[in-house]
Amino acid sequence: MLLGPRSDRERALLRGAKARLDRLDFYPAPIDIRHTRIVSVPWLFRLPWFRRFVGYDIGPLILVKRPLDEVSEDLVTHELTHAWQHQHRWIRLWTSYLWQGYAANEHEVQARAAVELTRAPR
């Protein structure tokens, strides 16, 4: 899949989410977003496995259901946490879903916590 240059919105979402994750010390090195992309692929989320998701991370690729102008920084922060996990322990990340499932998976718990810990006070 060839992707054009990042849009202003994609850059803003990635910068905002990275700034949030940079406040956390989950891993020894900060998240590297140089190769990370956010791609809107609504058709993917119509497939049975993906229907329950609004975002899905595959390494440096964050797939989202909605157009980028409708994607929240919270969602990108959650998915970028998975990219960070992938950068530091990709085998453990991918295999954990086999033995832990989804809802209580340590990586999902950490991604949800990253969003909550870095969300601006309301």
ROBAZA-482302 format. One record per atom (N, C-alpha, C): residue number from 1; residue in one letter; atom name; x, y, z. Coordinates in Angstrom, 3 decimals, m for minus. Atoms other than C-alpha are relative to their C-alpha. Last residue first. Example, Ala and Ser with C-alpha at 12.3 -4.5 7.8 and 13.67 -1.06 7.14 Angstrom:
<sites>
<resi=2	resn=S	name=N	px=m0.820	py=m1.190	pz=m0.060>
<resi=2	resn=S	name=CA	px=13.670	py=m1.060	pz=7.140>
<resi=2	resn=S	name=C	px=m0.770	py=1.090	pz=0.730>
<resi=1	resn=A	name=N	px=0.890	py=m1.190	pz=0.000>
<resi=1	resn=A	name=CA	px=12.300	py=m4.500	pz=7.800>
<resi=1	resn=A	name=C	px=0.900	py=1.200	pz=0.000>
</sites>
This chain:
<sites>
<resi=122	resn=R	name=N	px=1.233	py=m0.570	pz=0.572>
<resi=122	resn=R	name=CA	px=m12.351	py=18.264	pz=32.171>
<resi=122	resn=R	name=C	px=m0.609	py=1.019	pz=0.898>
<resi=121	resn=P	name=N	px=1.121	py=m0.086	pz=m0.960>
<resi=121	resn=P	name=CA	px=m8.756	py=17.519	pz=33.031>
<resi=121	resn=P	name=C	px=m1.205	py=0.662	pz=m0.654>
<resi=120	resn=A	name=N	px=0.077	py=m1.313	pz=m0.671>
<resi=120	resn=A	name=CA	px=m6.623	py=16.769	pz=29.976>
<resi=120	resn=A	name=C	px=m1.179	py=0.010	pz=0.962>
<resi=119	resn=R	name=N	px=1.125	py=m0.831	pz=0.433>
<resi=119	resn=R	name=CA	px=m6.266	py=13.055	pz=29.228>
<resi=119	resn=R	name=C	px=m0.001	py=1.316	pz=0.775>
<resi=118	resn=T	name=N	px=m0.490	py=m1.177	pz=0.743>
<resi=118	resn=T	name=CA	px=m2.796	py=11.644	pz=29.828>
<resi=118	resn=T	name=C	px=m1.111	py=0.921	pz=m0.484>
<resi=117	resn=L	name=N	px=m1.071	py=m0.690	pz=m0.724>
<resi=117	resn=L	name=CA	px=m3.500	py=9.073	pz=32.545>
<resi=117	resn=L	name=C	px=0.453	py=1.292	pz=m0.674>
<resi=116	resn=E	name=N	px=0.532	py=m0.624	pz=m1.231>
<resi=116	resn=E	name=CA	px=m6.846	py=8.079	pz=31.011>
<resi=116	resn=E	name=C	px=1.067	py=0.823	pz=0.721>
<resi=115	resn=V	name=N	px=0.971	py=m1.034	pz=0.359>
<resi=115	resn=V	name=CA	px=m5.470	py=7.473	pz=27.516>
<resi=115	resn=V	name=C	px=m0.463	py=0.740	pz=1.248>
<resi=114	resn=A	name=N	px=m0.760	py=m1.097	pz=0.622>
<resi=114	resn=A	name=CA	px=m2.409	py=5.614	pz=28.772>
<resi=114	resn=A	name=C	px=m0.919	py=1.154	pz=m0.372>
<resi=113	resn=A	name=N	px=m0.582	py=m0.807	pz=m1.077>
<resi=113	resn=A	name=CA	px=m4.642	py=3.532	pz=31.059>
<resi=113	resn=A	name=C	px=0.774	py=1.195	pz=m0.568>
<resi=112	resn=R	name=N	px=1.105	py=m0.780	pz=m0.590>
<resi=112	resn=R	name=CA	px=m6.690	py=2.323	pz=28.082>
<resi=112	resn=R	name=C	px=0.529	py=0.914	pz=1.110>
<resi=111	resn=A	name=N	px=0.390	py=m1.013	pz=0.990>
<resi=111	resn=A	name=CA	px=m3.474	py=1.317	pz=26.300>
<resi=111	resn=A	name=C	px=m1.151	py=0.858	pz=0.522>
<resi=110	resn=Q	name=N	px=m1.007	py=m1.059	pz=0.023>
<resi=110	resn=Q	name=CA	px=m2.168	py=m0.446	pz=29.434>
<resi=110	resn=Q	name=C	px=m0.384	py=1.114	pz=m0.980>
<resi=109	resn=V	name=N	px=0.110	py=m0.712	pz=m1.279>
<resi=109	resn=V	name=CA	px=m5.388	py=m2.431	pz=29.893>
<resi=109	resn=V	name=C	px=0.982	py=1.170	pz=0.011>
<resi=108	resn=E	name=N	px=1.208	py=m0.829	pz=0.110>
<resi=108	resn=E	name=CA	px=m5.332	py=m3.352	pz=26.207>
<resi=108	resn=E	name=C	px=m0.180	py=0.831	pz=1.266>
<resi=107	resn=H	name=N	px=m0.321	py=m1.063	pz=0.944>
<resi=107	resn=H	name=CA	px=m1.741	py=m4.544	pz=26.551>
<resi=107	resn=H	name=C	px=m1.194	py=0.920	pz=m0.253>
<resi=106	resn=E	name=N	px=m0.874	py=m0.996	pz=m0.635>
<resi=106	resn=E	name=CA	px=m2.463	py=m6.524	pz=29.729>
<resi=106	resn=E	name=C	px=0.319	py=1.170	pz=m0.934>
<resi=105	resn=N	name=N	px=m1.383	py=0.109	pz=0.458>
<resi=105	resn=N	name=CA	px=m5.356	py=m8.311	pz=28.029>
<resi=105	resn=N	name=C	px=0.843	py=1.122	pz=0.583>
<resi=104	resn=A	name=N	px=m0.879	py=m0.125	pz=m1.166>
<resi=104	resn=A	name=CA	px=m8.513	py=m8.167	pz=30.135>
<resi=104	resn=A	name=C	px=1.473	py=m0.095	pz=m0.383>
<resi=103	resn=A	name=N	px=0.480	py=m0.989	pz=m0.978>
<resi=103	resn=A	name=CA	px=m10.866	py=m7.432	pz=27.227>
<resi=103	resn=A	name=C	px=0.959	py=0.215	pz=1.166>
<resi=102	resn=Y	name=N	px=m0.024	py=m1.428	pz=0.350>
<resi=102	resn=Y	name=CA	px=m8.949	py=m9.197	pz=24.433>
<resi=102	resn=Y	name=C	px=m0.289	py=0.916	pz=1.189>
<resi=101	resn=G	name=N	px=1.202	py=m0.528	pz=0.612>
<resi=101	resn=G	name=CA	px=m7.975	py=m12.784	pz=25.173>
<resi=101	resn=G	name=C	px=0.131	py=1.488	pz=m0.250>
<resi=100	resn=Q	name=N	px=0.736	py=m0.904	pz=m0.892>
<resi=100	resn=Q	name=CA	px=m5.208	py=m13.549	pz=27.635>
<resi=100	resn=Q	name=C	px=m1.331	py=0.464	pz=m0.580>
<resi=99	resn=W	name=N	px=0.225	py=0.576	pz=m1.323>
<resi=99	resn=W	name=CA	px=m3.611	py=m16.638	pz=26.076>
<resi=99	resn=W	name=C	px=m0.771	py=0.910	pz=0.940>
<resi=98	resn=L	name=N	px=0.351	py=1.421	pz=0.071>
<resi=98	resn=L	name=CA	px=m3.843	py=m15.898	pz=22.358>
<resi=98	resn=L	name=C	px=m0.307	py=m0.557	pz=1.387>
<resi=97	resn=Y	name=N	px=1.421	py=0.085	pz=0.346>
<resi=97	resn=Y	name=CA	px=m3.961	py=m12.121	pz=22.789>
<resi=97	resn=Y	name=C	px=m0.463	py=m1.456	pz=m0.102>
<resi=96	resn=S	name=N	px=0.817	py=m0.190	pz=m1.207>
<resi=96	resn=S	name=CA	px=m0.638	py=m12.295	pz=24.629>
<resi=96	resn=S	name=C	px=m1.496	py=m0.111	pz=m0.291>
<resi=95	resn=T	name=N	px=0.370	py=1.296	pz=m0.584>
<resi=95	resn=T	name=CA	px=1.009	py=m13.787	pz=21.534>
<resi=95	resn=T	name=C	px=m0.889	py=0.157	pz=1.230>
<resi=94	resn=W	name=N	px=0.855	py=0.784	pz=0.881>
<resi=94	resn=W	name=CA	px=0.911	py=m10.503	pz=19.614>
<resi=94	resn=W	name=C	px=m0.416	py=m1.323	pz=0.625>
<resi=93	resn=L	name=N	px=1.250	py=m0.697	pz=0.322>
<resi=93	resn=L	name=CA	px=2.229	py=m8.289	pz=22.403>
<resi=93	resn=L	name=C	px=m0.930	py=m0.910	pz=m0.795>
<resi=92	resn=R	name=N	px=0.861	py=0.095	pz=m1.179>
<resi=92	resn=R	name=CA	px=4.826	py=m10.784	pz=23.655>
<resi=92	resn=R	name=C	px=m1.357	py=0.656	pz=m0.256>
<resi=91	resn=I	name=N	px=0.411	py=1.404	pz=m0.122>
<resi=91	resn=I	name=CA	px=6.279	py=m11.106	pz=20.171>
<resi=91	resn=I	name=C	px=m0.951	py=m0.172	pz=1.180>
<resi=90	resn=W	name=N	px=1.026	py=0.382	pz=0.971>
<resi=90	resn=W	name=CA	px=6.211	py=m7.346	pz=19.633>
<resi=90	resn=W	name=C	px=m0.424	py=m1.452	pz=0.114>
<resi=89	resn=R	name=N	px=0.188	py=1.436	pz=m0.262>
<resi=89	resn=R	name=CA	px=8.037	py=m6.373	pz=22.782>
<resi=89	resn=R	name=C	px=m1.081	py=m0.590	pz=m0.906>
<resi=88	resn=H	name=N	px=m0.803	py=0.509	pz=m1.119>
<resi=88	resn=H	name=CA	px=9.507	py=m2.867	pz=22.632>
<resi=88	resn=H	name=C	px=m0.148	py=m1.495	pz=0.267>
<resi=87	resn=Q	name=N	px=m1.407	py=m0.382	pz=0.118>
<resi=87	resn=Q	name=CA	px=8.426	py=m1.396	pz=19.297>
<resi=87	resn=Q	name=C	px=0.876	py=m0.636	pz=1.075>
<resi=86	resn=H	name=N	px=m0.573	py=0.753	pz=1.118>
<resi=86	resn=H	name=CA	px=5.136	py=m3.326	pz=19.352>
<resi=86	resn=H	name=C	px=1.493	py=0.304	pz=m0.153>
<resi=85	resn=Q	name=N	px=m0.164	py=1.365	pz=m0.497>
<resi=85	resn=Q	name=CA	px=4.312	py=m1.898	pz=22.771>
<resi=85	resn=Q	name=C	px=0.676	py=m0.856	pz=m1.070>
<resi=84	resn=W	name=N	px=m1.112	py=m0.088	pz=m0.959>
<resi=84	resn=W	name=CA	px=4.899	py=1.564	pz=21.340>
<resi=84	resn=W	name=C	px=0.296	py=m1.387	pz=0.573>
<resi=83	resn=A	name=N	px=m1.198	py=m0.120	pz=0.837>
<resi=83	resn=A	name=CA	px=2.634	py=0.742	pz=18.375>
<resi=83	resn=A	name=C	px=1.249	py=0.049	pz=0.882>
<resi=82	resn=H	name=N	px=m0.262	py=1.320	pz=0.573>
<resi=82	resn=H	name=CA	px=0.037	py=m0.470	pz=20.888>
<resi=82	resn=H	name=C	px=1.235	py=0.032	pz=m0.910>
<resi=81	resn=T	name=N	px=m0.550	py=0.796	pz=m1.097>
<resi=81	resn=T	name=CA	px=0.354	py=2.815	pz=22.775>
<resi=81	resn=T	name=C	px=0.298	py=m1.411	pz=m0.490>
<resi=80	resn=L	name=N	px=m1.436	py=m0.271	pz=m0.007>
<resi=80	resn=L	name=CA	px=m0.146	py=4.522	pz=19.421>
<resi=80	resn=L	name=C	px=0.678	py=m0.700	pz=1.177>
<resi=79	resn=E	name=N	px=m0.627	py=0.816	pz=1.040>
<resi=79	resn=E	name=CA	px=m3.538	py=2.804	pz=19.212>
<resi=79	resn=E	name=C	px=1.506	py=0.223	pz=m0.062>
<resi=78	resn=H	name=N	px=0.197	py=1.423	pz=m0.298>
<resi=78	resn=H	name=CA	px=m4.696	py=4.219	pz=22.536>
<resi=78	resn=H	name=C	px=0.753	py=m0.860	pz=m1.021>
<resi=77	resn=T	name=N	px=m0.842	py=0.282	pz=m1.160>
<resi=77	resn=T	name=CA	px=m3.212	py=7.670	pz=21.869>
<resi=77	resn=T	name=C	px=m0.092	py=m1.481	pz=0.368>
<resi=76	resn=V	name=N	px=m1.373	py=0.110	pz=0.505>
<resi=76	resn=V	name=CA	px=m4.787	py=7.646	pz=18.394>
<resi=76	resn=V	name=C	px=0.961	py=m0.283	pz=1.152>
<resi=75	resn=L	name=N	px=m0.113	py=1.242	pz=0.762>
<resi=75	resn=L	name=CA	px=m8.196	py=6.898	pz=19.915>
<resi=75	resn=L	name=C	px=1.433	py=m0.189	pz=m0.500>
<resi=74	resn=D	name=N	px=0.066	py=1.127	pz=m0.934>
<resi=74	resn=D	name=CA	px=m7.780	py=9.631	pz=22.537>
<resi=74	resn=D	name=C	px=0.166	py=m1.333	pz=m0.736>
<resi=73	resn=E	name=N	px=m1.359	py=0.197	pz=m0.506>
<resi=73	resn=E	name=CA	px=m6.652	py=12.087	pz=19.850>
<resi=73	resn=E	name=C	px=0.032	py=m1.131	pz=1.019>
<resi=72	resn=S	name=N	px=m0.401	py=m0.725	pz=m1.208>
<resi=72	resn=S	name=CA	px=m10.057	py=11.632	pz=18.293>
<resi=72	resn=S	name=C	px=1.460	py=m0.289	pz=0.363>
<resi=71	resn=V	name=N	px=m0.756	py=0.867	pz=m0.910>
<resi=71	resn=V	name=CA	px=m10.748	py=10.625	pz=14.696>
<resi=71	resn=V	name=C	px=0.476	py=0.824	pz=1.185>
<resi=70	resn=E	name=N	px=0.934	py=0.471	pz=m1.025>
<resi=70	resn=E	name=CA	px=m13.484	py=12.562	pz=12.850>
<resi=70	resn=E	name=C	px=0.675	py=m0.888	pz=1.046>
<resi=69	resn=D	name=N	px=0.557	py=m1.180	pz=m0.669>
<resi=69	resn=D	name=CA	px=m11.111	py=14.674	pz=10.700>
<resi=69	resn=D	name=C	px=m1.032	py=m0.364	pz=1.066>
<resi=68	resn=L	name=N	px=m0.900	py=m0.556	pz=m1.010>
<resi=68	resn=L	name=CA	px=m9.187	py=11.480	pz=10.003>
<resi=68	resn=L	name=C	px=m0.559	py=1.222	pz=0.717>
<resi=67	resn=P	name=N	px=m0.948	py=m0.938	pz=0.620>
<resi=67	resn=P	name=CA	px=m12.134	py=9.838	pz=8.242>
<resi=67	resn=P	name=C	px=0.834	py=0.685	pz=1.091>
<resi=66	resn=R	name=N	px=0.543	py=m1.295	pz=0.435>
<resi=66	resn=R	name=CA	px=m13.677	py=7.074	pz=10.374>
<resi=66	resn=R	name=C	px=1.042	py=0.809	pz=m0.786>
<resi=65	resn=K	name=N	px=1.278	py=0.180	pz=0.695>
<resi=65	resn=K	name=CA	px=m12.874	py=3.381	pz=10.802>
<resi=65	resn=K	name=C	px=m0.490	py=1.291	pz=m0.646>
<resi=64	resn=V	name=N	px=1.166	py=m0.579	pz=m0.661>
<resi=64	resn=V	name=CA	px=m9.220	py=3.732	pz=11.717>
<resi=64	resn=V	name=C	px=m1.229	py=m0.125	pz=m0.890>
<resi=63	resn=L	name=N	px=1.160	py=0.021	pz=0.885>
<resi=63	resn=L	name=CA	px=m6.086	py=1.737	pz=10.891>
<resi=63	resn=L	name=C	px=m1.201	py=0.525	pz=0.765>
<resi=62	resn=I	name=N	px=1.227	py=m0.140	pz=m0.781>
<resi=62	resn=I	name=CA	px=m2.904	py=2.634	pz=12.732>
<resi=62	resn=I	name=C	px=m1.152	py=0.116	pz=m0.992>
<resi=61	resn=L	name=N	px=1.181	py=m0.387	pz=0.762>
<resi=61	resn=L	name=CA	px=0.158	py=1.314	pz=10.906>
<resi=61	resn=L	name=C	px=m1.229	py=0.009	pz=0.904>
<resi=60	resn=P	name=N	px=m0.001	py=m1.450	pz=0.205>
<resi=60	resn=P	name=CA	px=3.526	py=1.292	pz=12.683>
<resi=60	resn=P	name=C	px=m1.229	py=0.521	pz=m0.740>
<resi=59	resn=G	name=N	px=m1.361	py=m0.561	pz=m0.009>
<resi=59	resn=G	name=CA	px=2.957	py=m2.169	pz=14.124>
<resi=59	resn=G	name=C	px=m0.045	py=1.501	pz=m0.185>
<resi=58	resn=I	name=N	px=m0.853	py=1.068	pz=0.528>
<resi=58	resn=I	name=CA	px=m0.561	py=m3.240	pz=13.150>
<resi=58	resn=I	name=C	px=1.403	py=0.596	pz=m0.116>
<resi=57	resn=D	name=N	px=m1.417	py=m0.256	pz=0.236>
<resi=57	resn=D	name=CA	px=m2.890	py=m1.109	pz=15.236>
<resi=57	resn=D	name=C	px=0.689	py=m1.246	pz=m0.531>
<resi=56	resn=Y	name=N	px=m0.733	py=1.251	pz=m0.091>
<resi=56	resn=Y	name=CA	px=m6.665	py=m1.201	pz=15.012>
<resi=56	resn=Y	name=C	px=1.445	py=0.294	pz=m0.372>
<resi=55	resn=G	name=N	px=m1.401	py=m0.167	pz=0.354>
<resi=55	resn=G	name=CA	px=m9.205	py=1.554	pz=15.448>
<resi=55	resn=G	name=C	px=0.709	py=m1.319	pz=0.201>
<resi=54	resn=V	name=N	px=0.004	py=m1.262	pz=0.748>
<resi=54	resn=V	name=CA	px=m12.992	py=1.717	pz=15.642>
<resi=54	resn=V	name=C	px=1.416	py=0.368	pz=m0.410>
<resi=53	resn=F	name=N	px=m1.056	py=m0.992	pz=m0.200>
<resi=53	resn=F	name=CA	px=m13.275	py=m1.941	pz=16.670>
<resi=53	resn=F	name=C	px=m0.299	py=1.299	pz=m0.745>
<resi=52	resn=R	name=N	px=0.042	py=m0.497	pz=m1.389>
<resi=52	resn=R	name=CA	px=m16.215	py=m4.319	pz=17.157>
<resi=52	resn=R	name=C	px=1.013	py=1.110	pz=0.274>
<resi=51	resn=R	name=N	px=1.199	py=m0.805	pz=m0.270>
<resi=51	resn=R	name=CA	px=m16.743	py=m4.767	pz=13.413>
<resi=51	resn=R	name=C	px=m0.011	py=0.621	pz=1.390>
<resi=50	resn=F	name=N	px=m0.312	py=m1.391	pz=m0.314>
<resi=50	resn=F	name=CA	px=m13.127	py=m5.879	pz=12.819>
<resi=50	resn=F	name=C	px=m1.205	py=0.836	pz=0.417>
<resi=49	resn=W	name=N	px=m0.979	py=m0.109	pz=m1.091>
<resi=49	resn=W	name=CA	px=m13.514	py=m9.669	pz=12.933>
<resi=49	resn=W	name=C	px=0.172	py=1.446	pz=0.474>
<resi=48	resn=P	name=N	px=0.443	py=0.530	pz=m1.299>
<resi=48	resn=P	name=CA	px=m16.758	py=m9.637	pz=10.885>
<resi=48	resn=P	name=C	px=1.003	py=0.187	pz=1.147>
<resi=47	resn=L	name=N	px=m0.294	py=1.441	pz=m0.057>
<resi=47	resn=L	name=CA	px=m15.543	py=m7.340	pz=8.083>
<resi=47	resn=L	name=C	px=m0.312	py=m0.520	pz=1.400>
<resi=46	resn=R	name=N	px=1.244	py=0.697	pz=0.319>
<resi=46	resn=R	name=CA	px=m17.279	py=m3.945	pz=7.997>
<resi=46	resn=R	name=C	px=0.190	py=m1.518	pz=0.004>
<resi=45	resn=F	name=N	px=0.783	py=0.110	pz=m1.223>
<resi=45	resn=F	name=CA	px=m14.323	py=m2.388	pz=9.806>
<resi=45	resn=F	name=C	px=m1.419	py=m0.529	pz=m0.249>
<resi=44	resn=L	name=N	px=m0.585	py=1.034	pz=m0.856>
<resi=44	resn=L	name=CA	px=m12.081	py=m3.067	pz=6.826>
<resi=44	resn=L	name=C	px=m0.874	py=m0.268	pz=1.225>
<resi=43	resn=W	name=N	px=0.404	py=1.318	pz=0.510>
<resi=43	resn=W	name=CA	px=m14.381	py=m1.076	pz=4.497>
<resi=43	resn=W	name=C	px=0.518	py=m1.131	pz=0.899>
<resi=42	resn=P	name=N	px=1.325	py=0.374	pz=m0.504>
<resi=42	resn=P	name=CA	px=m13.888	py=2.051	pz=6.647>
<resi=42	resn=P	name=C	px=m0.460	py=m1.385	pz=m0.443>
<resi=41	resn=V	name=N	px=0.409	py=1.133	pz=0.846>
<resi=41	resn=V	name=CA	px=m10.130	py=2.186	pz=5.932>
<resi=41	resn=V	name=C	px=m1.363	py=m0.511	pz=0.474>
<resi=40	resn=S	name=N	px=1.438	py=0.246	pz=m0.089>
<resi=40	resn=S	name=CA	px=m8.819	py=5.513	pz=7.255>
<resi=40	resn=S	name=C	px=m0.366	py=m1.088	pz=m1.000>
<resi=39	resn=V	name=N	px=0.696	py=0.183	pz=1.262>
<resi=39	resn=V	name=CA	px=m5.044	py=5.320	pz=7.552>
<resi=39	resn=V	name=C	px=m1.474	py=m0.304	pz=0.271>
<resi=38	resn=I	name=N	px=1.413	py=0.217	pz=m0.332>
<resi=38	resn=I	name=CA	px=m2.870	py=6.634	pz=10.356>
<resi=38	resn=I	name=C	px=m0.750	py=m0.047	pz=m1.325>
<resi=37	resn=R	name=N	px=1.006	py=m0.627	pz=0.840>
<resi=37	resn=R	name=CA	px=0.863	py=6.269	pz=9.721>
<resi=37	resn=R	name=C	px=m1.383	py=m0.326	pz=0.533>
<resi=36	resn=T	name=N	px=1.394	py=0.268	pz=m0.341>
<resi=36	resn=T	name=CA	px=3.825	py=5.532	pz=11.936>
<resi=36	resn=T	name=C	px=m0.926	py=0.783	pz=m0.913>
<resi=35	resn=H	name=N	px=0.582	py=0.842	pz=1.041>
<resi=35	resn=H	name=CA	px=7.266	py=5.508	pz=10.324>
<resi=35	resn=H	name=C	px=m1.480	py=m0.311	pz=0.251>
<resi=34	resn=R	name=N	px=m0.511	py=m0.341	pz=1.337>
<resi=34	resn=R	name=CA	px=8.847	py=8.404	pz=12.231>
<resi=34	resn=R	name=C	px=m0.668	py=m0.797	pz=m1.112>
<resi=33	resn=I	name=N	px=1.112	py=m0.118	pz=0.962>
<resi=33	resn=I	name=CA	px=6.565	py=7.854	pz=15.228>
<resi=33	resn=I	name=C	px=0.478	py=0.295	pz=m1.420>
<resi=32	resn=D	name=N	px=m0.599	py=m0.535	pz=1.219>
<resi=32	resn=D	name=CA	px=9.168	py=6.529	pz=17.694>
<resi=32	resn=D	name=C	px=m1.099	py=0.023	pz=m1.069>
<resi=31	resn=I	name=N	px=0.587	py=0.460	pz=1.254>
<resi=31	resn=I	name=CA	px=7.585	py=6.022	pz=21.098>
<resi=31	resn=I	name=C	px=0.680	py=0.711	pz=m1.175>
<resi=30	resn=P	name=N	px=1.292	py=m0.575	pz=0.411>
<resi=30	resn=P	name=CA	px=9.911	py=6.901	pz=23.965>
<resi=30	resn=P	name=C	px=m0.474	py=m0.580	pz=m1.331>
<resi=29	resn=A	name=N	px=m0.167	py=m1.041	pz=1.021>
<resi=29	resn=A	name=CA	px=12.630	py=4.491	pz=25.099>
<resi=29	resn=A	name=C	px=m1.368	py=0.547	pz=m0.385>
<resi=28	resn=P	name=N	px=m1.264	py=m0.733	pz=m0.171>
<resi=28	resn=P	name=CA	px=12.770	py=2.464	pz=28.340>
<resi=28	resn=P	name=C	px=0.214	py=1.129	pz=m1.005>
<resi=27	resn=Y	name=N	px=m1.102	py=0.706	pz=0.647>
<resi=27	resn=Y	name=CA	px=9.068	py=1.526	pz=28.255>
<resi=27	resn=Y	name=C	px=1.268	py=0.845	pz=0.088>
<resi=26	resn=F	name=N	px=0.343	py=1.409	pz=0.155>
<resi=26	resn=F	name=CA	px=5.956	py=2.450	pz=30.278>
<resi=26	resn=F	name=C	px=1.176	py=m0.818	pz=m0.539>
<resi=25	resn=D	name=N	px=m1.258	py=0.751	pz=0.013>
<resi=25	resn=D	name=CA	px=7.454	py=5.759	pz=31.399>
<resi=25	resn=D	name=C	px=m0.247	py=m1.506	pz=m0.098>
<resi=24	resn=L	name=N	px=0.071	py=1.287	pz=m0.692>
<resi=24	resn=L	name=CA	px=4.613	py=8.125	pz=30.575>
<resi=24	resn=L	name=C	px=1.340	py=m0.722	pz=m0.099>
<resi=23	resn=R	name=N	px=0.101	py=m0.273	pz=m1.440>
<resi=23	resn=R	name=CA	px=4.796	py=11.838	pz=29.726>
<resi=23	resn=R	name=C	px=0.005	py=m1.282	pz=0.821>
<resi=22	resn=D	name=N	px=m1.328	py=m0.383	pz=m0.486>
<resi=22	resn=D	name=CA	px=6.069	py=10.976	pz=26.228>
<resi=22	resn=D	name=C	px=m0.008	py=0.351	pz=1.488>
<resi=21	resn=L	name=N	px=m0.729	py=1.209	pz=m0.396>
<resi=21	resn=L	name=CA	px=2.762	py=9.184	pz=25.677>
<resi=21	resn=L	name=C	px=1.397	py=0.321	pz=0.525>
<resi=20	resn=R	name=N	px=0.655	py=0.618	pz=m1.162>
<resi=20	resn=R	name=CA	px=0.837	py=12.471	pz=25.723>
<resi=20	resn=R	name=C	px=0.796	py=m1.209	pz=0.478>
<resi=19	resn=A	name=N	px=m0.263	py=m0.888	pz=m1.144>
<resi=19	resn=A	name=CA	px=3.297	py=14.231	pz=23.435>
<resi=19	resn=A	name=C	px=m0.630	py=m0.574	pz=1.270>
<resi=18	resn=K	name=N	px=m1.384	py=0.228	pz=m0.430>
<resi=18	resn=K	name=CA	px=3.112	py=11.223	pz=21.091>
<resi=18	resn=K	name=C	px=0.333	py=0.861	pz=1.212>
<resi=17	resn=A	name=N	px=m0.040	py=1.283	pz=m0.710>
<resi=17	resn=A	name=CA	px=m0.691	py=11.464	pz=20.969>
<resi=17	resn=A	name=C	px=1.406	py=m0.298	pz=0.497>
<resi=16	resn=G	name=N	px=0.747	py=m0.119	pz=m1.253>
<resi=16	resn=G	name=CA	px=m0.576	py=15.162	pz=20.088>
<resi=16	resn=G	name=C	px=0.062	py=m1.271	pz=0.823>
<resi=15	resn=R	name=N	px=m0.761	py=m0.852	pz=m0.924>
<resi=15	resn=R	name=CA	px=2.177	py=14.757	pz=17.509>
<resi=15	resn=R	name=C	px=m0.692	py=0.098	pz=1.356>
<resi=14	resn=L	name=N	px=m1.191	py=0.726	pz=m0.443>
<resi=14	resn=L	name=CA	px=0.410	py=11.806	pz=15.869>
<resi=14	resn=L	name=C	px=0.827	py=0.813	pz=0.998>
<resi=13	resn=L	name=N	px=0.417	py=1.122	pz=m0.853>
<resi=13	resn=L	name=CA	px=m2.954	py=13.557	pz=15.733>
<resi=13	resn=L	name=C	px=1.203	py=m0.754	pz=0.543>
<resi=12	resn=A	name=N	px=0.479	py=m0.556	pz=m1.273>
<resi=12	resn=A	name=CA	px=m1.413	py=16.792	pz=14.426>
<resi=12	resn=A	name=C	px=m0.417	py=m1.112	pz=0.962>
<resi=11	resn=R	name=N	px=m1.160	py=m0.486	pz=m0.773>
<resi=11	resn=R	name=CA	px=0.597	py=14.981	pz=11.748>
<resi=11	resn=R	name=C	px=m0.431	py=0.518	pz=1.364>
<resi=10	resn=E	name=N	px=m0.747	py=1.186	pz=m0.440>
<resi=10	resn=E	name=CA	px=m2.498	py=13.078	pz=10.582>
<resi=10	resn=E	name=C	px=1.201	py=0.418	pz=0.849>
<resi=9	resn=R	name=N	px=0.777	py=0.650	pz=m1.071>
<resi=9	resn=R	name=CA	px=m4.534	py=16.305	pz=10.483>
<resi=9	resn=R	name=C	px=0.740	py=m1.225	pz=0.536>
<resi=8	resn=D	name=N	px=m0.145	py=m0.826	pz=m1.204>
<resi=8	resn=D	name=CA	px=m1.864	py=18.168	pz=8.495>
<resi=8	resn=D	name=C	px=m0.715	py=m0.655	pz=1.176>
<resi=7	resn=S	name=N	px=0.818	py=m1.213	pz=0.019>
<resi=7	resn=S	name=CA	px=m1.848	py=15.289	pz=6.007>
<resi=7	resn=S	name=C	px=0.279	py=0.798	pz=1.274>
<resi=6	resn=R	name=N	px=0.941	py=m0.172	pz=m1.110>
<resi=6	resn=R	name=CA	px=1.018	py=12.834	pz=5.898>
<resi=6	resn=R	name=C	px=m0.769	py=1.307	pz=m0.171>
<resi=5	resn=P	name=N	px=m0.523	py=m0.692	pz=m1.180>
<resi=5	resn=P	name=CA	px=2.594	py=12.416	pz=2.493>
<resi=5	resn=P	name=C	px=m1.076	py=0.124	pz=1.074>
<resi=4	resn=G	name=N	px=m0.567	py=m1.296	pz=0.316>
<resi=4	resn=G	name=CA	px=1.128	py=9.830	pz=0.165>
<resi=4	resn=G	name=C	px=0.571	py=0.642	pz=1.249>
<resi=3	resn=L	name=N	px=0.665	py=m1.119	pz=m0.662>
<resi=3	resn=L	name=CA	px=0.663	py=6.235	pz=1.119>
<resi=3	resn=L	name=C	px=0.690	py=1.286	pz=m0.413>
<resi=2	resn=L	name=N	px=m0.762	py=m1.230	pz=0.068>
<resi=2	resn=L	name=CA	px=1.514	py=3.291	pz=m1.057>
<resi=2	resn=L	name=C	px=m0.812	py=1.132	pz=0.613>
<resi=1	resn=M	name=N	px=0.851	py=m1.171	pz=0.000>
<resi=1	resn=M	name=CA	px=0.000	py=0.000	pz=0.000>
<resi=1	resn=M	name=C	px=0.899	py=1.238	pz=0.000>
</sites>
